[in-house]
Amino acid sequence: MKKILTIAALCALLLSCSSKQVVYDITGNKIAPVTESRPATTNLVNGQSQMINPDLSVTFTVRAPEAEKVQFDLGKVYDMAKGENGVWTVTTDPQVVGFHYYFLIIDGIRVADPSSKLFYGCSMMSSGVEIPEAGESYYLPQEVPHGEVRMQRYWSELTQAWRICYVYVPAGYDDNLKQSYPVLYLFHGGGEDETGWPNQGMMNNIMDNMIAAGQAEEMIVVMDRGYAKLANVTESGPRNMFNFDGVSKVIMEETVPMIDANYRTIPDRKHRAITGLSMGGFISWNIGLTNPDAFAYVGGFSGSGQVRSDDQFPTAYNGIWADVEAFNNSDTFLYVSTGTEEPGQMYTGVNAFHKLLEQKGVNHVYFESQGTAHEWLTWRRALKDFSTYLFK
C-alpha cells in the first residue's frame, strides 16, 4: 500500500533530525554518526542507485540514455535531471524514517527501478527504499538465535488452486521435537500479498529479537494470502474489499487445520491469535470475532472492526458484544492500533472503533505509533507491541 507522507510527519522528522543521527546497518550494527551519504540497504548487491544522505533525503540515479523525460515517484513526483552517459539523478526532500515504495516514470511509463530490490505492493512489483530509524534496531538482524521463515504450499479444495503461505518457526524448532507452540496468524494489507510481512515487515527479525529479549513467547507465525476466490461462487460487479467470506472460509476450514497437521502447534483457542494490517486488520476482526472458539487474541493494525455506531454494536460479529460482561469474562484479548499521522478516515475510523469499545466497556488495548502514517513502520511497531501480550 502506497505510503502517504503527511506534512505533520515531515515536520516532526525535520525537528528530530541532525547531522549526528545514529543509524544501524542491515546487520543491526550501530553506525557512526551519518556525516556522508551511504548506499541504501534496498539497493541490489553492489548497487548505488539509492544513496541515503545525512538529512535523510535520498539521491536516486537511473541510466536511461534514450529517455526524453524521467521522473521519480515517492508519493511526491520529482523531475530527474539528465547527466553524462545518460544517467538521470534527483535528490528528494528529507524523508520520514521507515520503508517507502517508489517508482520511476520513464517517458510516461511507470516502472520499477532495475537497481532496487523488488517488493509486491500497490498491486504490482514495486521498488522500495528503507530510511533508517535512529536508535532503533528491533526489526534488524541481531546477534540472537534466529528462527526460520518457511514456504508452505497447500492445495485448497475451496478455491481449486494451490495456495502459498509463509510460516515463521522460532529458533530451536527442529531441536526439541517434543515442544509444541502457539500460533499467530498475521495478514498483509490491500495491494500486498503473503510476502509483505517477511519482506517489507521484517517480521522474522522482530520475532527473533523480541523472543530473545524475553519480551515475547516462542510462537509460530503464519502469513497467508488475504484473498480467496471460491471455486463455486460466481462474482458479479466490482470486487468488494470488505467481503471477506472467501478468505475467512479458507483460513478456518483449510489453513488452520493444515498448519495444525504439519507443524507442532497447540491447537486450541488459548494458543491461537490473529491480526493484520489495514485490510488484514478487517480480515482478522472478521475471522477472530466470528470464531471466538478458535482465537483468544484478536487485533488490527490500522484496520478497525466494521462497527461504527450504537445501533450496529449489539449485532456486530454475530452478537459477540451483546453481553459485554460475558465477553470480558471470556478472556478474549483485543488489540487496536494506528499511526498518529494516518491520513483522514484511516486514523479517525480506527480511533472511532477504539472509542466505541471504550464507551461500551469492552476490554481492549489501544496503541498509537507516534509520528507515523499508513506505512510499514507503523505496523512493525504494532507487531512488536502486540507480541508482548500474546500467550502469557
C-alpha positions, 0 to 999 in steps of 0.5 A, a space after each residue: 500500500 502506497 505510503 502517504 507522507 503527511 506534512 505533520 510527519 515531515 515536520 516532526 522528522 525535520 525537528 528530530 533530525 541532525 547531522 549526528 543521527 545514529 543509524 544501524 546497518 542491515 546487520 543491526 550494527 550501530 553506525 557512526 554518526 551519518 556525516 556522508 551519504 551511504 548506499 541504501 540497504 534496498 539497493 541490489 548487491 553492489 548497487 548505488 542507485 539509492 544513496 541515503 544522505 545525512 538529512 535523510 533525503 535520498 539521491 536516486 540515479 537511473 541510466 536511461 540514455 534514450 529517455 526524453 523525460 524521467 521522473 521519480 515517484 515517492 508519493 511526491 513526483 520529482 523531475 530527474 535531471 539528465 547527466 553524462 552517459 545518460 544517467 538521470 539523478 534527483 535528490 528528494 526532500 528529507 524523508 520520514 524514517 521507515 520503508 517507502 515504495 517508489 517508482 520511476 516514470 520513464 517517458 510516461 511509463 511507470 516502472 520499477 527501478 532495475 537497481 532496487 530490490 523488488 517488493 509486491 505492493 500497490 498491486 504490482 512489483 514495486 521498488 522500495 527504499 528503507 530510511 533508517 530509524 535512529 536508535 532503533 534496531 528491533 526489526 534488524 538482524 541481531 546477534 540472537 538465535 534466529 528462527 526460520 521463515 518457511 514456504 508452505 504450499 497447500 492445495 485448497 479444495 475451496 478455491 481449486 488452486 494451490 495456495 502459498 503461505 509463509 510460516 515463521 518457526 522460532 529458533 530451536 524448532 527442529 531441536 526439541 521435537 517434543 515442544 509444541 507452540 502457539 500460533 499467530 496468524 498475521 495478514 498483509 494489507 490491500 495491494 500486498 500479498 503473503 510476502 509483505 510481512 517477511 519482506 517489507 515487515 521484517 517480521 522474522 527479525 522482530 520475532 527473533 529479537 523480541 523472543 530473545 529479549 524475553 519480551 515475547 513467547 516462542 510462537 509460530 507465525 503464519 502469513 497467508 494470502 488475504 484473498 480467496 476466490 471460491 471455486 463455486 461462487 460466481 462474482 458479479 460487479 466490482 470486487 468488494 474489499 470488505 467481503 471477506 467470506 472467501 478468505 475467512 472460509 479458507 483460513 478456518 476450514 483449510 489453513 488452520 487445520 493444515 498448519 495444525 497437521 504439519 507443524 507442532 502447534 497447540 491447537 486450541 483457542 488459548 494458543 491461537 491469535 490473529 491480526 493484520 494490517 489495514 485490510 488484514 486488520 478487517 480480515 482478522 476482526 472478521 475471522 477472530 470475532 466470528 470464531 471466538 472458539 478458535 482465537 483468544 487474541 484478536 487485533 488490527 493494525 490500522 484496520 478497525 472492526 466494521 462497527 461504527 455506531 450504537 445501533 450496529 454494536 449489539 449485532 456486530 460479529 454475530 452478537 459477540 458484544 451483546 453481553 459485554 460482561 460475558 465477553 470480558 469474562 471470556 478472556 478474549 484479548 483485543 488489540 487496536 492500533 494506528 499511526 498518529 499521522 494516518 491520513 483522514 478516515 484511516 486514523 479517525 475510523 480506527 480511533 472511532 472503533 477504539 472509542 466505541 469499545 471504550 464507551 461500551 466497556 469492552 476490554 481492549 488495548 489501544 496503541 498509537 505509533 507516534 509520528 507515523 502514517 499508513 506505512 510499514 513502520 507503523 505496523 512493525 511497531 504494532 507487531 512488536 507491541 502486540 507480541 508482548 501480550 500474546 500467550 502469557 
